[in-house]
Amino acid sequence: MTEWIMIHKIKALYDNGNGSSMRSIARELGISRNTVRKYLQLDVQAIVGKQAESGHDKRLDPYRAYLIHLLQKYPRLSAVKVRRKLNEKMGEIAVAGRTVRRYMNELKKTVASRQKRYYEPVLDMVPGVQCQVDGGELRQVTIGGVATVVYFVVFVLSYSRLMYVGLSRQPVDTERLVHLHDAAFRYFGGVVEECVYDQTKLVVLDETFRELKLNERFHEYATRGGFDIRACEGYDPESKGRVEAGVKYVKNNGLYAETFADWATLESYLADWLDSIANARVHGTTQQVPRTLFEAEERARLKPYLKPSLEVFSSPTPALEIRQVDKTGLISWQANKYSVPERWQSAQVGVRRQGNHLLVHDLESSQEIARHTLSESKGQIIKNTNRYRNREKQIANYEQAIREQVGQAEGERLCALLKATSPKIYKDQLLAAKRILATHGELNSALLERLLSRSRLTATGLRDFLDAYTRPPQPLTPSSSSNPALARYAGIADSQPGGSTA
């Protein structure tokens, strides 16, 4: 392994202190900790020098981020196809296939060593590949003399930094997000290979071990529109820093301290701001004008936008009415109260009537989260018992586990005692008791009977009782053994179960 590759592997494994320790790196690579420490102290320029000394061919370095992107997306991609895809993006590059193969083989050694934490490569060296997307809002924007909340979504092309901003009067839902993407791709005159998002429910409903459950309606639009969806790891601003900065720029430079006669005036102003300021300025990072760079190098690299019919993604349901969920998980509807799942307590939800049912929706994803049969009475509280079934099943499982641990009859008595003492937190008490009993093993029947004869019992009391009666006897200290009174007390303690007087 050449020295510069060793340096890259060490840097990747260490990950600025967020990855492996120096000891672990040294063990994995078969080198000393002093060597690891020496290489970690090298700055970027020193690493470049090491790389130059190794005779490394640097002609593909400008496209390194794009090649990493290809490796992560298509791990088995051949060097021949890598070269073809690179030529499609950049035109004919004067580099031999053997050079590409060597470069990719060396790159695989470093990419494979990256930490489990997931960073999206920012593909700013290859035009037409990536667009970063993020939403924002600005309060207290004066429109028609009224302080208004303006919602918006920012689209930034990673290569040229060309920006588009779509506006919304209401919080952006899936349907609105689709329409804003459509407007952005029409503004750009084409579509990129992938769009990068944070983990908003409009795009990603859930993530487990970086396995994404996508919003079906938006995923269908992306498939028809011809682009891939990439989602950042949670709380990873480095993955889409281009658009994060763009959101701040729209707020502070575009909208802040402006007043508008009406919504149409706002839309006209923002369109002019994009053309005359945002996309006409010299960008602080690229030191080029976004519109000029886009027209010269990126527009021709965009894929044709397939322009799917947006009617497919328009909501066939009537508009939702907004309701505030109280801290007990209830919403008001026509003089009655209806329950929603616990995770929406104290939040806002959308509701609508469908026949004799009341449907409750999450405002962000438009997913239905509850359904109730409407009550004809007034002043009623209607709860969906389906949301309690899982809780009841858990309680039954915990009770059965306790009966298996201490015996059928004793388990019934123990559960009844816990329930009578703490009925409101009975499930939590059962879980705690199950875990406590598991740590103590089989209990003496006399000890168990003494425990169950109590009038009250909590999980904490169960833990303290068992700890006291099953703790091994403590040896007497010299000071206590020399005291006759303490010695007599110790004899009494030894006669108690478990060596305790408790």
C-alpha positions in Angstrom: 0.0 0.0 0.0 1.5 3.4 -1.0 2.0 6.0 1.6 -0.7 8.4 0.4 -3.3 5.6 0.3 -2.3 4.7 3.9 -2.9 8.4 4.9 -6.3 8.5 3.3 -7.3 5.3 5.0 -6.2 6.6 8.4 -8.0 9.9 7.9 -11.2 8.1 6.8 -11.1 5.7 9.8 -10.5 8.5 12.2 -13.2 10.8 10.7 -12.1 13.9 12.6 -12.4 12.2 16.0 -15.9 10.8 15.2 -14.6 7.4 14.1 -12.2 4.8 15.3 -9.5 5.5 18.0 -5.8 5.6 17.1 -5.3 2.3 18.9 -8.0 0.6 16.8 -6.7 2.1 13.5 -3.2 0.9 14.3 -4.4 -2.6 15.1 -6.6 -2.8 11.9 -3.8 -1.5 9.5 -0.9 -3.3 11.3 1.1 -0.1 12.0 2.2 1.6 15.2 0.1 4.3 17.0 3.0 6.7 16.5 2.6 6.3 12.7 -1.1 6.8 13.0 -0.6 10.0 15.1 2.0 11.3 12.6 -0.3 10.9 9.6 -3.3 12.4 11.4 -1.2 15.6 12.1 -0.5 16.1 8.4 -2.5 19.0 6.8 -4.1 18.9 3.4 -1.1 20.4 1.6 1.2 17.8 3.1 -1.1 15.0 2.0 -1.1 16.4 -1.5 2.7 16.5 -1.4 2.8 12.8 -0.4 0.4 12.0 -3.2 2.6 13.8 -5.7 5.7 12.0 -4.5 3.9 8.6 -5.1 3.6 9.3 -8.8 -0.3 9.2 -8.5 -2.0 10.2 -11.7 -4.0 13.3 -10.8 -5.9 13.9 -14.0 -9.1 12.3 -12.6 -8.9 14.2 -9.2 -11.3 16.9 -10.3 -13.9 14.3 -10.8 -13.2 12.4 -7.5 -16.6 13.3 -5.9 -18.5 12.1 -8.9 -16.5 8.8 -9.1 -17.2 8.2 -5.4 -20.9 8.9 -6.1 -20.8 6.2 -8.8 -19.0 3.7 -6.6 -21.5 4.1 -3.8 -24.5 3.8 -6.1 -23.1 1.1 -8.4 -20.3 -0.8 -6.5 -19.7 -3.3 -9.3 -19.4 -0.7 -12.1 -16.6 -1.5 -14.5 -13.8 1.0 -15.3 -14.9 0.9 -19.0 -18.4 2.0 -18.1 -17.1 4.6 -15.6 -15.0 6.1 -18.4 -18.1 6.2 -20.7 -20.3 7.8 -18.1 -17.6 10.4 -17.3 -17.3 11.2 -21.0 -21.0 11.6 -21.2 -20.9 14.2 -18.5 -17.6 16.0 -19.3 -17.0 15.3 -23.0 -14.0 13.4 -24.2 -11.4 13.3 -21.5 -7.8 12.6 -22.5 -7.2 9.7 -20.2 -6.6 6.0 -21.1 -8.9 3.2 -19.9 -6.0 1.7 -18.0 -5.6 5.0 -16.0 -9.3 4.9 -15.1 -9.1 1.3 -14.0 -6.0 2.1 -11.8 -7.6 5.2 -10.3 -10.9 3.3 -9.5 -9.0 0.5 -7.9 -7.1 2.9 -5.7 -10.3 4.8 -4.9 -12.2 1.7 -3.8 -9.5 1.1 -1.1 -10.3 4.4 0.5 -14.0 4.6 -0.1 -14.5 1.1 1.4 -12.9 2.4 4.6 -15.3 5.2 5.2 -17.1 5.3 8.5 -20.7 4.0 9.0 -21.8 7.6 9.4 -23.3 8.5 6.0 -22.4 11.6 4.2 -23.7 12.4 0.8 -20.9 13.6 -1.6 -21.5 17.1 -2.8 -21.2 16.7 -6.5 -20.0 20.2 -7.4 -17.3 19.1 -9.8 -19.7 17.4 -12.4 -22.5 19.4 -14.0 -26.0 18.1 -14.3 -25.8 15.4 -11.6 -27.2 16.9 -8.3 -29.8 19.3 -7.1 -30.2 20.1 -3.4 -33.6 20.8 -2.1 -34.8 22.3 1.2 -37.7 24.2 2.6 -38.0 27.3 4.8 -40.4 29.8 6.1 -40.2 33.5 7.1 -42.7 35.0 9.5 -43.9 38.6 9.7 -43.7 39.3 6.0 -46.1 42.2 5.3 -48.5 41.3 2.5 -51.4 43.7 2.0 -50.8 45.3 5.3 -51.0 41.9 7.2 -48.1 40.1 8.8 -48.0 36.8 7.0 -46.0 33.6 7.1 -44.4 32.8 3.7 -43.4 29.2 3.0 -40.9 28.4 0.3 -38.7 25.6 -1.2 -35.2 26.3 -2.5 -33.6 24.3 -5.3 -29.9 24.7 -5.9 -27.8 23.0 -8.7 -24.7 21.8 -6.9 -22.4 22.5 -9.9 -23.4 26.0 -11.1 -25.3 27.1 -8.0 -28.2 28.2 -10.1 -31.1 28.7 -7.8 -34.9 28.5 -8.0 -37.3 29.3 -5.3 -41.0 28.2 -5.2 -43.5 29.9 -2.9 -46.5 28.5 -1.0 -49.3 30.2 1.0 -49.7 27.2 3.2 -47.3 24.7 4.8 -45.9 22.6 1.9 -47.6 19.2 1.5 -46.7 16.4 -0.9 -49.0 17.8 -3.7 -47.5 21.3 -3.4 -43.9 19.9 -3.3 -44.6 18.0 -6.6 -45.8 21.2 -8.3 -42.8 23.2 -7.0 -40.4 20.5 -8.4 -42.2 20.7 -11.7 -41.8 24.5 -11.8 -38.1 24.2 -10.8 -37.3 21.7 -13.6 -39.1 23.9 -16.1 -37.1 26.9 -14.9 -33.8 24.9 -15.3 -34.8 23.5 -18.7 -34.1 19.9 -17.7 -33.7 17.5 -14.8 -30.6 16.3 -12.8 -29.8 12.7 -12.0 -30.6 13.0 -8.3 -32.2 15.4 -5.8 -30.9 15.5 -2.2 -33.3 16.1 0.7 -33.3 16.1 4.5 -35.6 13.6 6.1 -38.9 15.5 5.7 -41.9 13.2 5.7 -42.9 14.8 2.4 -40.1 12.6 0.9 -39.0 10.1 3.5 -41.5 8.5 5.9 -39.1 6.5 7.9 -35.5 5.4 8.1 -34.1 2.2 9.7 -30.4 1.5 9.4 -30.3 3.9 6.4 -33.0 1.9 4.7 -35.6 4.5 3.6 -39.3 4.2 3.4 -40.3 6.8 0.9 -43.5 8.8 0.5 -45.2 6.8 -2.2 -46.8 9.7 -4.0 -43.6 11.7 -4.2 -41.5 8.6 -5.2 -44.0 7.9 -8.0 -43.5 11.5 -9.2 -39.7 11.2 -9.0 -39.8 8.0 -11.0 -42.0 9.5 -13.7 -39.9 12.7 -13.7 -36.7 10.8 -14.3 -34.6 11.6 -11.2 -33.4 9.7 -8.1 -34.1 10.5 -4.5 -31.2 10.8 -2.0 -31.8 11.5 1.7 -29.3 12.9 4.1 -28.6 11.2 7.4 -30.4 12.9 10.2 -28.7 16.0 11.6 -26.0 16.0 8.8 -25.8 19.5 7.5 -22.6 18.7 5.5 -24.7 16.6 3.1 -26.6 19.6 1.6 -24.7 22.7 2.7 -25.3 24.4 -0.7 -29.1 24.6 -0.2 -28.8 25.2 3.6 -26.9 28.4 2.7 -29.5 29.1 -0.1 -32.4 29.1 2.4 -30.6 31.7 4.6 -29.9 33.7 1.5 -33.6 33.8 0.5 -34.6 34.8 4.0 -32.0 37.5 4.6 -31.4 38.9 1.1 -34.6 38.1 -0.7 -37.5 38.5 1.6 -36.4 40.2 4.8 -37.5 43.8 5.3 -39.7 43.8 2.2 -43.4 44.6 2.0 -45.8 43.5 -0.8 -49.2 44.8 -1.9 -50.5 41.3 -2.5 -49.3 37.7 -3.2 -49.0 38.4 -7.0 -46.6 41.2 -6.2 -44.5 38.9 -4.0 -44.3 36.3 -6.8 -43.2 38.9 -9.3 -40.6 40.4 -7.0 -39.1 37.0 -6.3 -38.9 36.1 -10.0 -37.0 39.3 -10.6 -34.8 38.8 -7.6 -33.7 35.4 -8.9 -32.9 36.7 -12.3 -31.3 40.1 -11.4 -29.6 39.3 -8.0 -29.4 35.6 -6.9 -28.4 34.1 -10.2 -26.6 37.2 -11.5 -24.1 37.8 -8.6 -20.6 36.4 -8.4 -21.0 33.4 -6.2 -18.8 33.5 -3.1 -17.5 29.9 -3.4 -17.2 29.4 -7.2 -16.3 33.0 -7.9 -18.5 32.8 -11.0 -21.9 34.0 -11.9 -24.4 31.1 -11.5 -26.4 31.9 -14.6 -23.3 32.3 -16.8 -21.7 29.1 -15.5 -25.0 27.2 -16.0 -25.5 28.3 -19.6 -21.9 27.6 -20.5 -21.4 24.2 -18.8 -24.4 22.7 -17.2 -27.6 23.3 -19.2 -26.4 20.9 -21.9 -25.7 18.2 -19.3 -29.2 18.1 -17.9 -31.5 15.3 -18.8 -34.7 16.0 -20.6 -37.5 16.6 -18.1 -40.2 14.0 -18.7 -43.0 16.4 -17.5 -45.4 13.9 -16.0 -49.1 14.9 -15.8 -49.5 16.5 -12.4 -53.2 15.5 -12.2 -52.1 12.1 -11.0 -50.5 13.7 -8.0 -53.2 16.2 -7.2 -55.3 15.4 -4.1 -58.7 14.1 -5.1 -60.0 14.9 -1.6 -61.4 18.2 -0.4 -59.2 20.6 1.5 -58.4 19.7 5.1 -59.6 21.8 8.0 -56.9 22.5 10.6 -57.4 21.4 14.2 -55.2 21.8 17.2 -54.7 18.6 19.2 -54.8 19.2 23.0 -52.3 17.7 25.4 -54.6 14.7 26.0 -54.6 13.8 22.3 -58.1 15.1 21.4 -59.5 17.4 18.7 -62.8 19.2 18.5 -65.3 18.6 15.7 -68.9 19.8 15.8 -69.3 19.8 19.6 -67.6 16.5 20.2 -64.0 15.5 20.8 -62.2 12.7 18.9 -58.8 11.0 19.7 -55.6 11.0 17.6 -52.5 8.9 18.1 -50.2 10.0 20.9 -47.4 11.3 18.8 -49.6 14.1 17.5 -50.5 15.4 21.0 -50.3 19.2 21.1 -49.7 19.4 17.3 -51.9 20.5 14.4 -53.6 18.0 12.2 -55.9 18.2 9.2 -59.5 16.8 9.4 -62.3 16.2 6.8 -65.6 14.5 6.7 -66.2 11.6 4.5 -69.8 10.2 4.7 -70.4 9.4 8.3 -66.7 9.3 9.2 -64.2 11.9 10.4 -60.8 11.4 8.8 -57.7 12.8 10.5 -54.5 13.5 8.5 -50.9 14.4 9.2 -50.4 17.8 7.7 -46.9 17.2 6.5 -47.2 13.9 4.7 -51.0 13.9 4.1 -51.2 10.4 5.5 -54.4 9.3 7.3 -53.6 8.8 11.0 -57.1 8.2 12.5 -60.7 7.5 11.4 -63.8 7.8 13.6 -67.5 7.2 13.1 -69.2 10.5 13.6 -71.4 10.8 16.7 -74.9 12.3 16.5 -74.8 13.4 20.1 -73.1 16.5 21.6 -70.4 16.8 24.2 -69.1 13.2 23.6 -65.5 12.0 23.7 -64.9 9.4 21.0 -61.7 7.3 21.2 -60.5 4.9 18.7 -59.9 1.7 20.6 -57.6 0.4 17.9 -54.8 2.5 19.3 -55.1 0.8 22.7 -54.9 -2.7 21.4 -51.2 -2.9 21.2 -50.9 -1.6 24.8 -53.3 -4.2 26.0 -51.3 -6.9 24.2 -48.1 -5.7 25.8 -49.7 -5.8 29.3 -50.9 -9.4 28.7 -47.4 -10.4 27.6 -45.7 -8.9 30.6 -48.2 -10.5 33.0 -47.6 -13.9 31.4 -43.8 -13.4 31.7 -44.2 -12.6 35.4 -46.4 -15.7 36.0 -43.7 -17.9 34.3 -41.0 -16.3 36.5 -42.7 -16.8 39.9 -45.5 -19.3 39.4 -49.1 -19.0 38.2 -50.8 -18.1 41.5 -48.0 -16.0 42.8 -47.7 -14.1 39.5 -51.4 -13.3 39.5 -51.1 -11.9 43.1 -48.0 -9.9 42.2 -49.6 -8.3 39.1 -52.8 -7.5 41.0 -50.7 -5.8 43.8 -48.8 -3.7 41.2 -52.0 -2.7 39.5 -53.8 -1.8 42.7 -50.8 0.4 43.8 -50.1 2.2 40.5 -53.0 1.7 38.0 -52.1 4.6 35.8 -48.6 3.3 35.1 -49.4 -0.4 35.4 -47.7 -1.3 32.0 -44.5 0.4 33.0 -44.5 -1.2 36.4 -45.0 -4.7 34.9 -42.1 -4.2 32.5 -39.8 -3.0 35.4 -40.9 -5.9 37.6 -40.3 -8.4 34.8 -36.7 -7.1 34.4 -36.1 -7.1 38.2 -37.3 -10.6 38.6 -35.1 -11.8 35.8 -31.9 -10.5 37.5 -32.7 -12.3 40.8 -33.6 -15.8 39.4 -35.7 -18.2 41.4 -37.1 -16.9 44.6 -37.5 -18.6 48.0 -41.3 -19.4 48.5 -41.2 -18.0 52.1 -39.6 -14.8 50.8 -42.1 -14.5 48.0 -45.0 -14.9 50.4 -43.6 -12.2 52.6 -43.4 -9.9 49.6 -47.0 -10.6 48.5 -48.4 -10.1 51.9 -47.7 -6.3 51.6 -50.6 -4.0 51.2 -48.8 -1.9 48.5 -46.0 -2.7 46.1 -44.2 -0.7 43.4 -41.4 -1.8 41.0 -39.0 0.3 43.1 -40.2 -1.4 46.3 -39.8 -4.8 44.7 -36.2 -4.0 43.7 -35.3 -2.7 47.1 -36.9 -5.7 48.9 -35.2 -8.3 46.7 -31.8 -6.5 47.0 -32.1 -6.4 50.8 -33.1 -10.1 51.2 -30.9 -11.6 48.6 -27.7 -9.6 49.2 -24.8 -11.8 50.5 -24.0 -11.2 54.2 -21.3 -8.5 54.7 -18.3 -9.5 56.8 -18.0 -7.6 60.0 -15.3 -4.9 60.1 -12.7 -5.1 62.9 -14.4 -2.2 64.7 -17.7 -3.9 64.7 -16.4 -7.3 65.8 -14.7 -5.6 68.8 -18.1 -4.1 69.8 -20.2 -6.8 71.7 -23.5 -5.0 70.8 -22.7 -4.9 67.1 -21.6 -8.6 67.3 -24.9 -9.6 68.8 -26.7 -7.6 66.0 -24.7 -9.4 63.4 -25.8 -12.7 64.8 -29.4 -11.6 64.6 -28.8 -10.5 61.0 -27.3 -13.9 60.1 -30.5 -15.6 61.2 -32.6 -13.6 58.7 -33.2 -14.7 55.2 -30.5 -13.4 52.9 -28.5 -12.0 55.9 -30.6 -8.9 56.3 -32.9 -7.5 59.0 -35.0 -5.6 56.5 
